[in-house]
Amino acid sequence: MLERDKMRGALFENFVVMEALKHRFNQGKASNLFYFRDATGNEIDLLLFTGGGGRGC
């Protein structure tokens, strides 16, 4: 059961990233979406860099 729950989270995370990417492409914008993980394992699943800086989700 636990493995299924982990997979659901990963699939949902992938869905959100793909929707954000589609939205940018449909607007004719560049794909400036990134993922970040530091040396201790902390992570930001979706970074969007804009002209004024970055935003994390």
Secondary structure, DSSP 8 states (H G I E B T S, - for coil): -HHHHHHHHHHHHHHHHHHHHHHHHHTT----EEEEE-TTS-EEEEEEEETTEEEE-
